[in-house]
Amino acid sequence: MKKILSGIFGAVLMFVIGNMLPITNLYSHFIVNNHDDENTLVAIVVLVEWPIFIILGAIIGVLAYNYCLTKLSKGRS
């Protein structure tokens, strides 16, 4: 259960950080020239950017969980 929660936490964290990045502004600068292109921008953000960030965050969360499990103990609790 902790492994799943770590993956979910990583996915949510990466999703939030990814939305704060100016990637959407870059897309809007090069793609949106009129109101019809806004649908293309939304499709790129929703169908490409968000899933990539969520998957990367989940992978990072699970890897961080596994790293904490394999970290050597120094004998202190």
Phi, psi and omega in degrees: 000322180295326179294319178294317179296324176296319177296317179294317179298317178297320179295316180294317180298315180293325178297316180293314179296320180296327178283341177277343179289152183278027180294323180296323177294323177296315177299315184293329179290320185265341186253316187275107175252337176211183185292336180290332181281351179295328177296322177295318179298315180296320179297318179295315182293313185284320187266344182242302188293308183297314178298323178297314180295321180293316180294316178298319179296319178295318178296316179296320178297316179292319178296321177295321177296315179295324178295319179293331178287324184268358179295133183289138178273145178262015177089002178258150179247000000 
